[in-house]
Amino acid sequence: MSTKKGLQAMTAKQLTQYVLNKQELFILDVRNESDFQDWKVEGESIRIVNIPYFDLLDGVDAAMEQLPADQDVLVVCAKEGSSKFVAEQLVEAGRETVSYLEGGMKAWSEHLEPVEVGRMKDGGVIYQFVRIGKGCLSYMIVSGGEAVVVDAVRMVDVFEDFARDKGVRIKHVLDTHLHADHISGGRKLAERTGAVYWLPEKDAGEVVYAYQKLEEGHDLTVGKTTIRIQPLHSPGHTSGSTSILVDDRYLLTGDILFIESIGRPDLAGMAEDWVGDLRHTLYARYKELSEELIVLPAHFGKITELGERGKVAARLGDLYRFNPGLNIQDEAEFRTTVTEHLPQQPNAYQEIRQTNMGLLTPDEEEQREMEIGPNRCAVHDK
């Protein structure tokens, strides 16, 4: 944040640095209470209070009383306008410096922060793109001047710009499954870069566009040295959910396995049918893999899952010890947990699924509205 006095603008990227660096920040959220309770900015050193905008129209004394003297203060709202107005009033009321969030919570939902998460045998690099306000995680695997992008979100400019900065060509784009919590950018990115788009066939029964089948037995290569990118069918979140094994070191688990939770089987209305697949993937198929594999999921549900510099990763063997979803030994209890004790479903998830099938074509603003809120892909996101 600038050291100048008065009204200041803070970008989503700057706010991300507060969260990742665990800097102290006081946030005044002026959205209505239900929106605030549903979804808010979180961080280890973030203090936050909700006072709806309409309660501050006649004066900001109630807010001034709660502002700490020794912390940076940020006002946030849905789109920016209300927070800027309130921040101006706080400055006029005597607060020396107040910031507002540029673009509001919509901008927070769309910001991607690239983080290096792994190095491969040939010197290649895996980058994780942390969508910190939404909990989505995308990946770019870079080697020998080429790249593979996995689970791209709809802000595809970020991936194009990053590849350009690294001097690499995007050769393949993969979706580990048909997403229900956010609109995939995979097909759009492939079209814009000339890359091949891959999707599991079992998730593509209703799609209306061309794709290559992401299936076992078809390794992909990137760069001059062959990097083993092995699809591994791992159903349960969807029938086609496919994990990606990279360089025999990294396991991209999609929405099947997270750091502190496991995937939910109900977003296609098939919970009872898919719960057996989910258990088999987690308790049998993954058990056959090396405990030394580094798990890289497609989402995180809690800010506590962010590690150094914001990366989200863990050793598979450690997850079998500490992840509650991997330690329900009774099969009946497991079935009950993943079919009956679930959090609220993601916002507009049916419309999002249809968009990802190509059956709906919402405009940019409609896509933003559909994605507002947390991802809610996990069983234990309560």
One Martini backbone bead per residue (centre of mass of N, CA, C, O) as a GRO file, in nm:
protein
  382
    1MET     BB    1   0.099   0.033   0.018
    2SER     BB    2   0.077   0.349   0.023
    3THR     BB    3   0.211   0.636   0.213
    4LYS     BB    4  -0.001   0.807   0.144
    5LYS     BB    5  -0.247   1.016   0.196
    6GLY     BB    6  -0.566   0.903   0.204
    7LEU     BB    7  -0.689   0.791  -0.081
    8GLN     BB    8  -0.673   0.443  -0.183
    9ALA     BB    9  -0.563   0.190  -0.402
   10MET     BB   10  -0.622  -0.167  -0.418
   11THR     BB   11  -0.516  -0.451  -0.539
   12ALA     BB   12  -0.542  -0.785  -0.566
   13LYS     BB   13  -0.238  -0.832  -0.561
   14GLN     BB   14  -0.179  -0.674  -0.301
   15LEU     BB   15  -0.367  -0.840  -0.122
   16THR     BB   16  -0.222  -1.109  -0.166
   17GLN     BB   17   0.040  -1.024  -0.017
   18TYR     BB   18  -0.083  -1.000   0.258
   19VAL     BB   19  -0.164  -1.296   0.281
   20LEU     BB   20   0.110  -1.444   0.211
   21ASN     BB   21   0.283  -1.251   0.424
   22LYS     BB   22   0.117  -1.197   0.686
   23GLN     BB   23  -0.014  -0.921   0.693
   24GLU     BB   24  -0.154  -0.665   0.840
   25LEU     BB   25  -0.522  -0.629   0.814
   26PHE     BB   26  -0.805  -0.414   0.780
   27ILE     BB   27  -1.148  -0.504   0.711
   28LEU     BB   28  -1.418  -0.338   0.543
   29ASP     BB   29  -1.727  -0.486   0.484
   30VAL     BB   30  -2.014  -0.352   0.274
   31ARG     BB   31  -2.180  -0.582   0.246
   32ASN     BB   32  -2.405  -0.788   0.290
   33GLU     BB   33  -2.439  -1.033   0.520
   34SER     BB   34  -2.483  -1.282   0.335
   35ASP     BB   35  -2.235  -1.238   0.152
   36PHE     BB   36  -2.027  -1.240   0.378
   37GLN     BB   37  -2.090  -1.525   0.497
   38ASP     BB   38  -2.029  -1.679   0.224
   39TRP     BB   39  -1.787  -1.456   0.144
   40LYS     BB   40  -1.434  -1.386   0.204
   41VAL     BB   41  -1.162  -1.247   0.319
   42GLU     BB   42  -0.861  -1.435   0.393
   43GLY     BB   43  -0.628  -1.449   0.682
   44GLU     BB   44  -0.403  -1.473   0.935
   45SER     BB   45  -0.376  -1.124   0.944
   46ILE     BB   46  -0.688  -1.086   0.917
   47ARG     BB   47  -0.918  -0.833   0.979
   48ILE     BB   48  -1.287  -0.844   1.004
   49VAL     BB   49  -1.573  -0.636   0.911
   50ASN     BB   50  -1.936  -0.598   0.902
   51ILE     BB   51  -2.085  -0.309   0.726
   52PRO     BB   52  -2.331  -0.209   0.570
   53TYR     BB   53  -2.373   0.043   0.351
   54PHE     BB   54  -2.665   0.140   0.447
   55ASP     BB   55  -2.542   0.197   0.748
   56LEU     BB   56  -2.343   0.452   0.618
   57LEU     BB   57  -2.506   0.692   0.480
   58ASP     BB   58  -2.536   0.875   0.765
   59GLY     BB   59  -2.254   0.756   0.860
   60VAL     BB   60  -1.910   0.651   1.000
   61ASP     BB   61  -1.885   0.617   1.312
   62ALA     BB   62  -1.909   0.306   1.349
   63ALA     BB   63  -1.647   0.252   1.190
   64MET     BB   64  -1.436   0.433   1.332
   65GLU     BB   65  -1.449   0.276   1.609
   66GLN     BB   66  -1.311  -0.001   1.462
   67LEU     BB   67  -1.053   0.129   1.381
   68PRO     BB   68  -0.730   0.085   1.375
   69ALA     BB   69  -0.433   0.268   1.433
   70ASP     BB   70  -0.201   0.019   1.345
   71GLN     BB   71  -0.356  -0.034   1.062
   72ASP     BB   72  -0.440  -0.123   0.771
   73VAL     BB   73  -0.710  -0.005   0.554
   74LEU     BB   74  -0.988  -0.187   0.399
   75VAL     BB   75  -1.237  -0.149   0.151
   76VAL     BB   76  -1.517  -0.365   0.064
   77CYS     BB   77  -1.694  -0.490  -0.226
   78ALA     BB   78  -1.824  -0.608  -0.510
   79LYS     BB   79  -1.710  -0.363  -0.736
   80GLU     BB   80  -1.628  -0.056  -0.559
   81GLY     BB   81  -1.816   0.194  -0.517
   82SER     BB   82  -1.892   0.167  -0.212
   83SER     BB   83  -1.600   0.157  -0.097
   84LYS     BB   84  -1.510   0.433  -0.201
   85PHE     BB   85  -1.717   0.602  -0.052
   86VAL     BB   86  -1.647   0.511   0.237
   87ALA     BB   87  -1.348   0.586   0.230
   88GLU     BB   88  -1.397   0.888   0.190
   89GLN     BB   89  -1.553   0.928   0.458
   90LEU     BB   90  -1.321   0.841   0.645
   91VAL     BB   91  -1.129   1.067   0.566
   92GLU     BB   92  -1.323   1.305   0.635
   93ALA     BB   93  -1.342   1.194   0.947
   94GLY     BB   94  -0.994   1.145   0.996
   95ARG     BB   95  -0.867   0.937   0.830
   96GLU     BB   96  -0.570   0.934   0.674
   97THR     BB   97  -0.583   0.621   0.563
   98VAL     BB   98  -0.762   0.468   0.282
   99SER     BB   99  -0.870   0.174   0.126
  100TYR     BB  100  -0.969   0.029  -0.186
  101LEU     BB  101  -1.099  -0.223  -0.392
  102GLU     BB  102  -1.025  -0.294  -0.696
  103GLY     BB  103  -1.318  -0.437  -0.828
  104GLY     BB  104  -1.354  -0.592  -0.589
  105MET     BB  105  -1.463  -0.918  -0.548
  106LYS     BB  106  -1.431  -0.976  -0.848
  107ALA     BB  107  -1.125  -0.933  -0.858
  108TRP     BB  108  -1.058  -1.139  -0.637
  109SER     BB  109  -1.175  -1.389  -0.795
  110GLU     BB  110  -0.961  -1.340  -1.061
  111HIS     BB  111  -0.697  -1.372  -0.929
  112LEU     BB  112  -0.359  -1.471  -1.026
  113GLU     BB  113  -0.092  -1.665  -0.866
  114PRO     BB  114   0.225  -1.743  -0.941
  115VAL     BB  115   0.387  -2.065  -0.853
  116GLU     BB  116   0.648  -2.247  -0.767
  117VAL     BB  117   0.635  -2.627  -0.713
  118GLY     BB  118   0.847  -2.762  -0.934
  119ARG     BB  119   1.106  -2.997  -1.032
  120MET     BB  120   1.261  -3.159  -1.291
  121LYS     BB  121   1.495  -3.366  -1.424
  122ASP     BB  122   1.529  -3.160  -1.689
  123GLY     BB  123   1.445  -2.863  -1.550
  124GLY     BB  124   1.170  -2.839  -1.526
  125VAL     BB  125   0.850  -2.665  -1.456
  126ILE     BB  126   0.606  -2.608  -1.198
  127TYR     BB  127   0.312  -2.416  -1.208
  128GLN     BB  128   0.102  -2.234  -0.987
  129PHE     BB  129  -0.234  -2.104  -1.002
  130VAL     BB  130  -0.365  -1.884  -0.766
  131ARG     BB  131  -0.708  -1.850  -0.682
  132ILE     BB  132  -0.759  -1.699  -0.392
  133GLY     BB  133  -1.078  -1.609  -0.403
  134LYS     BB  134  -1.174  -1.924  -0.508
  135GLY     BB  135  -0.963  -2.190  -0.493
  136CYS     BB  136  -0.815  -2.220  -0.755
  137LEU     BB  137  -0.603  -2.458  -0.953
  138SER     BB  138  -0.342  -2.416  -1.176
  139TYR     BB  139  -0.126  -2.541  -1.454
  140MET     BB  140   0.232  -2.527  -1.557
  141ILE     BB  141   0.426  -2.722  -1.781
  142VAL     BB  142   0.782  -2.677  -1.826
  143SER     BB  143   0.972  -2.764  -2.136
  144GLY     BB  144   1.172  -2.696  -2.393
  145GLY     BB  145   0.961  -2.452  -2.489
  146GLU     BB  146   0.717  -2.599  -2.347
  147ALA     BB  147   0.353  -2.650  -2.268
  148VAL     BB  148   0.127  -2.744  -2.001
  149VAL     BB  149  -0.220  -2.708  -1.926
  150VAL     BB  150  -0.406  -2.731  -1.611
  151ASP     BB  151  -0.702  -2.622  -1.526
  152ALA     BB  152  -0.813  -2.377  -1.666
  153VAL     BB  153  -0.923  -2.072  -1.643
  154ARG     BB  154  -1.092  -1.802  -1.799
  155MET     BB  155  -0.818  -1.629  -1.760
  156VAL     BB  156  -0.613  -1.670  -2.028
  157ASP     BB  157  -0.411  -1.434  -2.038
  158VAL     BB  158  -0.225  -1.529  -1.812
  159PHE     BB  159  -0.105  -1.775  -1.967
  160GLU     BB  160  -0.005  -1.630  -2.217
  161ASP     BB  161   0.182  -1.426  -2.074
  162PHE     BB  162   0.357  -1.630  -1.924
  163ALA     BB  163   0.462  -1.785  -2.171
  164ARG     BB  164   0.591  -1.542  -2.305
  165ASP     BB  165   0.789  -1.471  -2.073
  166LYS     BB  166   0.921  -1.776  -2.096
  167GLY     BB  167   0.937  -1.873  -2.401
  168VAL     BB  168   0.666  -2.049  -2.456
  169ARG     BB  169   0.468  -2.319  -2.587
  170ILE     BB  170   0.143  -2.414  -2.603
  171LYS     BB  171   0.053  -2.762  -2.660
  172HIS     BB  172  -0.129  -2.833  -2.403
  173VAL     BB  173  -0.474  -2.890  -2.282
  174LEU     BB  174  -0.617  -2.973  -1.958
  175ASP     BB  175  -0.892  -3.157  -1.816
  176THR     BB  176  -0.969  -3.359  -1.543
  177HIS     BB  177  -1.267  -3.237  -1.571
  178LEU     BB  178  -1.594  -3.145  -1.533
  179HIS     BB  179  -1.674  -2.852  -1.426
  180ALA     BB  180  -1.888  -2.681  -1.149
  181ASP     BB  181  -1.750  -2.403  -1.014
  182HIS     BB  182  -1.612  -2.330  -1.297
  183ILE     BB  183  -1.497  -2.181  -1.581
  184SER     BB  184  -1.340  -2.300  -1.837
  185GLY     BB  185  -1.029  -2.224  -2.036
  186GLY     BB  186  -0.925  -2.459  -2.214
  187ARG     BB  187  -1.052  -2.428  -2.498
  188LYS     BB  188  -0.976  -2.130  -2.544
  189LEU     BB  189  -0.670  -2.164  -2.513
  190ALA     BB  190  -0.632  -2.365  -2.744
  191GLU     BB  191  -0.743  -2.183  -2.969
  192ARG     BB  192  -0.534  -1.938  -2.921
  193THR     BB  193  -0.258  -2.143  -2.941
  194GLY     BB  194  -0.290  -2.435  -3.092
  195ALA     BB  195  -0.371  -2.642  -2.902
  196VAL     BB  196  -0.446  -2.933  -2.736
  197TYR     BB  197  -0.756  -3.069  -2.628
  198TRP     BB  198  -0.831  -3.228  -2.311
  199LEU     BB  199  -1.077  -3.493  -2.220
  200PRO     BB  200  -1.269  -3.692  -2.055
  201GLU     BB  201  -1.497  -3.900  -2.197
  202LYS     BB  202  -1.696  -3.952  -1.946
  203ASP     BB  203  -1.744  -3.615  -1.942
  204ALA     BB  204  -1.840  -3.586  -2.276
  205GLY     BB  205  -2.144  -3.669  -2.354
  206GLU     BB  206  -2.256  -3.339  -2.392
  207VAL     BB  207  -2.064  -3.224  -2.573
  208VAL     BB  208  -2.016  -2.970  -2.864
  209TYR     BB  209  -1.706  -3.040  -2.899
  210ALA     BB  210  -1.383  -3.076  -2.965
  211TYR     BB  211  -1.165  -3.356  -2.858
  212GLN     BB  212  -0.934  -3.521  -2.663
  213LYS     BB  213  -0.865  -3.817  -2.513
  214LEU     BB  214  -0.829  -3.862  -2.170
  215GLU     BB  215  -0.612  -4.144  -2.121
  216GLU     BB  216  -0.491  -4.428  -2.063
  217GLY     BB  217  -0.181  -4.492  -2.243
  218HIS     BB  218  -0.129  -4.160  -2.295
  219ASP     BB  219   0.135  -4.002  -2.321
  220LEU     BB  220   0.288  -3.691  -2.272
  221THR     BB  221   0.481  -3.438  -2.432
  222VAL     BB  222   0.747  -3.201  -2.327
  223GLY     BB  223   0.985  -3.115  -2.500
  224LYS     BB  224   1.287  -3.273  -2.555
  225THR     BB  225   1.214  -3.416  -2.300
  226THR     BB  226   1.057  -3.673  -2.168
  227ILE     BB  227   0.758  -3.630  -1.993
  228ARG     BB  228   0.567  -3.799  -1.773
  229ILE     BB  229   0.220  -3.778  -1.868
  230GLN     BB  230  -0.008  -3.958  -1.677
  231PRO     BB  231  -0.301  -4.082  -1.701
  232LEU     BB  232  -0.547  -4.134  -1.420
  233HIS     BB  233  -0.809  -4.303  -1.344
  234SER     BB  234  -1.028  -4.114  -1.090
  235PRO     BB  235  -1.307  -4.164  -0.977
  236GLY     BB  236  -1.601  -3.962  -0.800
  237HIS     BB  237  -1.653  -3.669  -0.877
  238THR     BB  238  -1.638  -3.805  -1.151
  239SER     BB  239  -1.638  -4.046  -1.397
  240GLY     BB  240  -1.366  -3.904  -1.548
  241SER     BB  241  -1.167  -3.857  -1.349
  242THR     BB  242  -0.821  -3.731  -1.388
  243SER     BB  243  -0.505  -3.793  -1.325
  244ILE     BB  244  -0.163  -3.647  -1.308
  245LEU     BB  245   0.150  -3.785  -1.393
  246VAL     BB  246   0.465  -3.623  -1.320
  247ASP     BB  247   0.777  -3.748  -1.339
  248ASP     BB  248   0.719  -3.940  -1.089
  249ARG     BB  249   0.638  -3.685  -0.859
  250TYR     BB  250   0.354  -3.572  -0.962
  251LEU     BB  251   0.003  -3.525  -0.841
  252LEU     BB  252  -0.275  -3.445  -1.024
  253THR     BB  253  -0.608  -3.457  -0.866
  254GLY     BB  254  -0.795  -3.244  -0.889
  255ASP     BB  255  -1.121  -3.322  -0.723
  256ILE     BB  256  -1.043  -3.577  -0.535
  257LEU     BB  257  -0.779  -3.441  -0.385
  258PHE     BB  258  -0.688  -3.275  -0.099
  259ILE     BB  259  -0.529  -3.156   0.175
  260GLU     BB  260  -0.810  -3.142   0.386
  261SER     BB  261  -0.968  -3.317   0.162
  262ILE     BB  262  -1.242  -3.425  -0.042
  263GLY     BB  263  -1.433  -3.510  -0.289
  264ARG     BB  264  -1.741  -3.464  -0.436
  265PRO     BB  265  -2.027  -3.667  -0.584
  266ASP     BB  266  -2.298  -3.447  -0.644
  267LEU     BB  267  -2.277  -3.234  -0.904
  268ALA     BB  268  -2.443  -3.461  -1.102
  269GLY     BB  269  -2.648  -3.637  -0.925
  270MET     BB  270  -2.432  -3.908  -0.830
  271ALA     BB  271  -2.362  -3.999  -0.541
  272GLU     BB  272  -2.452  -4.301  -0.510
  273ASP     BB  273  -2.287  -4.397  -0.769
  274TRP     BB  274  -1.986  -4.256  -0.690
  275VAL     BB  275  -1.886  -4.341  -0.403
  276GLY     BB  276  -1.733  -4.602  -0.480
  277ASP     BB  277  -1.524  -4.468  -0.663
  278LEU     BB  278  -1.406  -4.278  -0.456
  279ARG     BB  279  -1.303  -4.493  -0.260
  280HIS     BB  280  -1.125  -4.651  -0.456
  281THR     BB  281  -0.933  -4.424  -0.530
  282LEU     BB  282  -0.841  -4.349  -0.230
  283TYR     BB  283  -0.814  -4.665  -0.097
  284ALA     BB  284  -0.656  -4.798  -0.363
  285ARG     BB  285  -0.525  -4.655  -0.605
  286TYR     BB  286  -0.347  -4.449  -0.444
  287LYS     BB  287  -0.210  -4.672  -0.263
  288GLU     BB  288  -0.022  -4.774  -0.512
  289LEU     BB  289   0.132  -4.530  -0.473
  290SER     BB  290   0.365  -4.321  -0.396
  291GLU     BB  291   0.430  -4.145  -0.101
  292GLU     BB  292   0.628  -3.924  -0.253
  293LEU     BB  293   0.420  -3.785  -0.380
  294ILE     BB  294   0.307  -3.474  -0.507
  295VAL     BB  295   0.028  -3.303  -0.427
  296LEU     BB  296  -0.188  -3.139  -0.685
  297PRO     BB  297  -0.456  -2.961  -0.674
  298ALA     BB  298  -0.755  -2.778  -0.798
  299HIS     BB  299  -0.800  -2.707  -0.485
  300PHE     BB  300  -0.897  -2.493  -0.212
  301GLY     BB  301  -1.076  -2.431   0.108
  302LYS     BB  302  -0.837  -2.316   0.288
  303ILE     BB  303  -0.595  -2.101   0.401
  304THR     BB  304  -0.426  -2.335   0.547
  305GLU     BB  305  -0.328  -2.468   0.260
  306LEU     BB  306  -0.124  -2.249   0.248
  307GLY     BB  307   0.200  -2.206   0.186
  308GLU     BB  308   0.473  -2.124   0.060
  309ARG     BB  309   0.392  -1.850  -0.131
  310GLY     BB  310   0.096  -2.017  -0.166
  311LYS     BB  311   0.134  -2.305  -0.192
  312VAL     BB  312  -0.029  -2.625  -0.295
  313ALA     BB  313   0.107  -2.896  -0.105
  314ALA     BB  314   0.169  -3.265  -0.071
  315ARG     BB  315   0.237  -3.556   0.064
  316LEU     BB  316   0.076  -3.847   0.030
  317GLY     BB  317   0.154  -3.985   0.300
  318ASP     BB  318   0.052  -3.747   0.478
  319LEU     BB  319  -0.247  -3.760   0.396
  320TYR     BB  320  -0.293  -4.053   0.518
  321ARG     BB  321  -0.260  -3.928   0.813
  322PHE     BB  322  -0.432  -3.620   0.807
  323ASN     BB  323  -0.668  -3.674   0.625
  324PRO     BB  324  -0.995  -3.730   0.700
  325GLY     BB  325  -1.094  -3.860   0.417
  326LEU     BB  326  -0.855  -4.104   0.460
  327ASN     BB  327  -0.997  -4.195   0.772
  328ILE     BB  328  -1.255  -4.388   0.678
  329GLN     BB  329  -1.299  -4.718   0.734
  330ASP     BB  330  -1.595  -4.712   0.722
  331GLU     BB  331  -1.804  -4.746   0.458
  332ALA     BB  332  -2.071  -4.631   0.568
  333GLU     BB  333  -1.954  -4.368   0.678
  334PHE     BB  334  -1.846  -4.266   0.413
  335ARG     BB  335  -2.113  -4.251   0.263
  336THR     BB  336  -2.248  -4.050   0.453
  337THR     BB  337  -2.041  -3.819   0.435
  338VAL     BB  338  -2.057  -3.792   0.095
  339THR     BB  339  -2.401  -3.763   0.089
  340GLU     BB  340  -2.509  -3.593   0.367
  341HIS     BB  341  -2.238  -3.409   0.471
  342LEU     BB  342  -2.273  -3.132   0.296
  343PRO     BB  343  -2.217  -2.860   0.152
  344GLN     BB  344  -2.290  -2.621  -0.023
  345GLN     BB  345  -2.344  -2.551  -0.334
  346PRO     BB  346  -2.243  -2.407  -0.594
  347ASN     BB  347  -2.276  -2.146  -0.778
  348ALA     BB  348  -2.434  -2.220  -1.066
  349TYR     BB  349  -2.346  -2.524  -1.140
  350GLN     BB  350  -2.529  -2.605  -1.375
  351GLU     BB  351  -2.450  -2.371  -1.568
  352ILE     BB  352  -2.149  -2.435  -1.566
  353ARG     BB  353  -2.165  -2.715  -1.688
  354GLN     BB  354  -2.305  -2.622  -1.952
  355THR     BB  355  -2.077  -2.437  -2.040
  356ASN     BB  356  -1.855  -2.669  -2.041
  357MET     BB  357  -2.027  -2.817  -2.281
  358GLY     BB  358  -2.152  -2.576  -2.480
  359LEU     BB  359  -2.471  -2.502  -2.414
  360LEU     BB  360  -2.359  -2.232  -2.304
  361THR     BB  361  -2.312  -1.851  -2.374
  362PRO     BB  362  -2.197  -1.650  -2.175
  363ASP     BB  363  -2.103  -1.363  -2.084
  364GLU     BB  364  -1.872  -1.211  -1.898
  365GLU     BB  365  -2.065  -1.107  -1.674
  366GLU     BB  366  -2.216  -1.376  -1.634
  367GLN     BB  367  -1.968  -1.538  -1.548
  368ARG     BB  368  -1.905  -1.382  -1.294
  369GLU     BB  369  -2.175  -1.434  -1.149
  370MET     BB  370  -2.156  -1.750  -1.150
  371GLU     BB  371  -1.869  -1.745  -0.970
  372ILE     BB  372  -1.961  -1.640  -0.720
  373GLY     BB  373  -1.771  -1.753  -0.473
  374PRO     BB  374  -1.701  -2.040  -0.358
  375ASN     BB  375  -1.632  -2.369  -0.460
  376ARG     BB  376  -1.729  -2.638  -0.309
  377CYS     BB  377  -1.571  -2.939  -0.376
  378ALA     BB  378  -1.579  -3.037  -0.083
  379VAL     BB  379  -1.656  -3.213   0.207
  380HIS     BB  380  -1.458  -3.033   0.429
  381ASP     BB  381  -1.581  -2.706   0.392
  382LYS     BB  382  -1.694  -2.614   0.697
   0.00000   0.00000   0.00000
